[in-house]
Amino acid sequence: MNADEVRGFLKQRGIRFAEQSIPSGMAFRCAAGEVINVYDTGRISVQGKATELKHEIEEWAGLRPVSVPSTDRREDGGRGPGPSDQVFIVYGHDLGARDSLELLLRRMGLSPIVLGNLTAGGDTIIEKLERYLGANAQLGFACVLLTPDDEGHAVGKAEDKKYRARQNVVLELGMVLARLGRRRVAILHKESVELPSDIAGLIYISFKERVDEAKVRLYRELEDAGYRPKRDALS
């Protein structure tokens, strides 16, 4: 975690804040009193009253476990099995696209779970992903962001160079497909990105520059998966 990520997180949400240098780091003082300290080592701490924003920041930064509801509320007001409001996000180097997707899901009334924000517990990224997907039985949908982070071409065909997603993102895509199935994983990709070898039945949702361009299609896919996203997010 670094100061740029925290700054982008706050700006995405329209939160007013002031920055102040502190020993070995930067402090972000929010209008409601929350103080986010980001240190050069990557450590982050959040001070202030237990506001909704403080809770959200701690969850986003991996400072508190993400709550996992055990059941989902049915339309008739009862309780029954079904997906929680959580949606898993896998992403590459485009933090702006990641933040935009996270904000869009929050506007839909859902709880985005960002892979990079989950506590590591000494695990590698792959081990962390395995542990989380294996333990969270209520997780019902994942969004995988494919952005032009790398370039590649076949051997001897440099003229065919194309933009590609990071190799680790493609690996993580395979892992969430194995865990959730093809109809519960949406692959959001910039149009400039070369897609992995086609697998029938995958949900591909393209956008030119902004993730927000894909909101209508994503809304429909979430509904098909049993979620109830808020329509207000489409306006």
C-alpha positions in Angstrom: 0.0 0.0 0.0 1.4 3.4 -0.9 0.3 7.1 -0.7 -0.8 7.2 -4.4 -3.2 4.3 -3.8 -4.8 5.9 -0.8 -5.0 9.2 -2.6 -6.8 7.6 -5.5 -9.1 5.6 -3.2 -10.2 8.9 -1.5 -10.6 10.8 -4.7 -12.7 8.1 -6.3 -15.2 8.4 -3.4 -15.2 12.2 -3.5 -13.9 12.5 0.1 -12.3 15.8 1.1 -8.9 15.4 2.7 -5.7 17.2 3.5 -2.2 15.7 3.2 0.6 16.1 5.7 4.1 14.7 5.8 5.0 12.5 8.8 8.2 10.8 9.7 8.7 8.1 7.1 5.4 8.6 5.5 2.3 10.6 4.7 -0.9 11.3 6.7 -4.3 11.9 5.0 -6.7 13.8 7.2 -10.3 13.4 6.1 -13.1 15.9 6.7 -15.0 13.7 9.1 -11.9 13.2 11.3 -10.5 9.9 10.0 -6.6 9.9 9.7 -4.9 7.5 7.4 -1.2 7.1 8.0 0.8 5.5 5.1 4.4 4.7 5.7 7.3 4.2 3.3 7.5 0.5 4.3 3.9 0.0 2.9 2.4 -0.2 6.4 -0.9 1.6 6.9 -2.9 2.6 10.0 -6.3 4.3 10.4 -7.1 6.6 13.3 -10.3 8.3 14.4 -13.8 7.4 15.4 -15.4 4.2 14.2 -17.2 5.8 11.2 -18.4 4.0 8.1 -15.5 5.4 6.1 -13.0 4.2 8.7 -14.5 0.7 8.5 -14.4 0.8 4.7 -10.8 2.0 4.6 -9.7 -0.7 7.1 -11.4 -3.4 5.0 -10.0 -2.0 1.8 -6.5 -2.0 3.3 -6.8 -5.5 4.7 -6.7 -4.3 8.3 -9.9 -6.1 9.3 -11.4 -9.3 8.0 -14.0 -8.9 5.3 -17.4 -9.8 6.8 -19.0 -12.8 5.1 -22.8 -13.1 5.5 -23.9 -16.7 5.9 -27.2 -16.2 4.1 -28.9 -14.0 1.7 -32.2 -12.2 2.1 -34.9 -13.4 -0.2 -37.4 -11.1 -1.9 -40.2 -12.3 0.3 -38.3 -11.0 3.4 -37.2 -14.5 4.6 -33.7 -15.9 4.8 -32.4 -18.6 2.5 -29.2 -19.9 0.9 -27.8 -17.9 -2.0 -24.9 -15.7 -2.9 -23.8 -13.0 -0.5 -23.4 -9.4 -1.7 -19.7 -10.0 -2.2 -18.0 -9.9 -5.6 -14.3 -10.8 -6.0 -12.0 -8.6 -8.1 -8.8 -9.8 -9.7 -6.7 -7.1 -11.5 -3.3 -6.3 -13.0 -1.3 -3.0 -12.9 -4.1 -0.7 -13.8 -5.1 0.6 -10.4 -7.4 3.2 -11.9 -9.5 0.5 -13.6 -9.5 -1.5 -10.4 -10.7 1.5 -8.3 -13.4 2.4 -10.9 -14.7 -1.2 -10.8 -14.7 -1.3 -7.0 -16.6 2.0 -6.9 -19.2 0.8 -9.5 -19.9 -2.3 -7.5 -20.3 -0.3 -4.3 -22.8 1.9 -6.1 -24.7 -1.2 -7.0 -25.0 -2.0 -3.3 -22.5 -4.8 -3.4 -19.3 -5.6 -1.5 -16.2 -5.8 -3.7 -13.4 -8.0 -2.4 -10.1 -6.9 -3.8 -7.5 -9.7 -3.9 -4.6 -7.3 -3.2 -6.3 -6.0 0.0 -6.8 -9.4 1.7 -4.4 -10.0 4.5 -1.5 -12.2 3.4 -0.7 -14.1 6.7 2.7 -15.0 5.2 1.1 -16.5 2.1 2.1 -15.8 -1.5 -0.6 -14.2 -3.8 -1.5 -17.7 -5.2 -1.7 -19.2 -1.7 -3.8 -16.3 -0.5 -6.2 -16.7 -3.4 -6.4 -20.5 -2.7 -7.1 -19.9 0.9 -9.8 -17.3 0.4 -11.6 -19.1 -2.4 -11.6 -22.3 -0.5 -12.9 -20.8 2.8 -15.6 -18.5 1.4 -18.5 -20.7 0.4 -20.8 -17.7 0.0 -18.7 -16.0 -2.8 -20.9 -16.2 -5.9 -19.2 -14.0 -8.5 -15.9 -12.6 -9.6 -14.8 -9.9 -12.0 -11.4 -10.3 -13.6 -9.8 -7.1 -15.2 -7.7 -7.7 -18.2 -5.8 -4.5 -19.0 -2.8 -3.8 -21.4 0.0 -4.3 -18.8 2.3 -6.3 -21.0 3.3 -6.7 -24.7 4.0 -10.0 -26.5 4.2 -11.8 -29.8 4.9 -15.2 -31.3 8.6 -16.1 -31.7 10.0 -14.6 -34.9 6.9 -12.4 -35.4 7.8 -9.1 -33.7 5.5 -7.3 -36.1 2.5 -9.0 -34.5 3.2 -7.5 -31.1 0.0 -7.2 -29.1 -1.1 -5.9 -25.7 -1.6 -8.6 -23.1 -2.8 -8.9 -19.5 -0.2 -9.9 -16.9 0.5 -13.6 -16.8 -0.4 -13.8 -13.1 -3.8 -12.3 -13.8 -4.4 -15.0 -16.5 -3.4 -17.7 -13.9 -5.7 -16.2 -11.3 -8.5 -16.1 -13.9 -8.1 -19.8 -14.3 -8.3 -20.3 -10.5 -11.6 -18.4 -10.1 -13.1 -20.2 -13.1 -12.3 -23.5 -11.5 -13.8 -22.3 -8.2 -16.9 -20.5 -9.5 -17.6 -21.8 -13.0 -17.7 -20.0 -16.3 -21.1 -18.3 -15.8 -20.0 -16.7 -12.5 -16.9 -15.0 -13.7 -17.0 -11.8 -15.8 -13.9 -10.9 -17.7 -13.8 -7.1 -18.2 -11.2 -6.2 -20.7 -10.0 -3.1 -22.6 -10.6 -3.6 -26.3 -6.9 -3.3 -27.0 -6.0 -6.4 -25.0 -5.4 -9.7 -26.7 -7.7 -12.2 -25.0 -6.6 -15.7 -23.8 -7.4 -18.6 -25.9 -11.1 -18.8 -26.3 -13.1 -21.0 -24.0 -16.8 -21.5 -24.9 -19.3 -19.9 -22.5 -17.0 -17.3 -20.9 -18.5 -13.9 -20.1 -16.4 -11.3 -21.9 -17.3 -7.6 -21.4 -15.3 -5.0 -23.3 -14.7 -1.3 -22.7 -12.6 1.2 -24.5 -11.2 3.4 -21.7 -13.5 3.4 -18.7 -14.9 0.5 -16.7 -18.1 2.5 -16.4 -18.8 1.8 -20.0 -19.5 -1.8 -19.1 -21.9 -1.2 -16.3 -25.2 -2.2 -18.1 -23.8 -5.5 -19.2 -22.2 -6.2 -15.8 -25.5 -5.3 -14.1 -27.3 -7.9 -16.2 -24.7 -10.6 -15.5 -24.9 -10.0 -11.8 -28.7 -10.3 -11.9 -28.4 -13.6 -13.8 -26.1 -14.9 -11.1 -28.7 -14.2 -8.4 -27.5 -10.8 -7.1 -29.7 -7.8 -6.8 -27.6 -4.8 -7.8 -29.2 -1.3 -7.5 -30.5 0.2 -10.7 -29.4 3.6 -9.5 -25.9 2.7 -10.5 -26.9 2.7 -14.1 -27.9 6.4 -14.2 
